[in-house]
Amino acid sequence: MTSFFKPYLVALLVMGVLDALWLGMLARDFYRQEMGAQMAE
């Protein structure tokens, strides 16, 4: 059962980093333009 935890944690970490990169840097201007006032400052 513990053999399932390591790949799960690695995938969770990778997806978390990719999500932070996407939301924080790559698509920031797109979301600001499209969502405008709905976004928190």
Sequence and secondary structure as in RCSB ss.txt:
>XXXX:A:sequence
MTSFFKPYLVALLVMGVLDALWLGMLARDFYRQEMGAQMAE
>XXXX:A:secstr
 GGGHHHHHHHHHHHHHHHHHIIIIISHHHHHHHHGGGS  
